[in-house]
Each structure stands twice: as structure tokens, then as C-alpha cells.
């Protein structure tokens, strides 16, 4: 019995359970992010027009920056 080869056992049930739960957790996280974004936009809108303009400019700059970094890292 000591000379028998050791076989590697793969636990498929654990992978299947994780595969079933993963989309659910992505949905929960996505819903939470949307909720927080809506709350922050509502607070920002209550503060006035000048703050909204500044926030839009900062957001546009961040999007452009991420796009440039993505293009530079891709090549």
C-alpha cells in the first residue's frame, strides 16, 4: 500500500458553490455602489451650481486621466 501513487483530489462542490454565489455578490456590491453614488449626487446638487460645475470638471479630468493611463499601459 505504501507504493501506491498519490492522486490529487479536486473538490468540485466547493468551486460550484462559489460559482453560484459570485454573481449574487457582484449584484449586491453593484447595488451598494449605485446607492452611494445617488446619495452623493443628491448632496452635491443641494450644495449649489458652482459645486456641481467643479465636480463635473474634476470627474471629467479623472475619466480622461484613467483613459490615458489605460492606453499607455495597454501598449
Residue pairs with C-beta under 8 A, 6 or more apart in sequence:
44 51
44 52
44 55
45 52
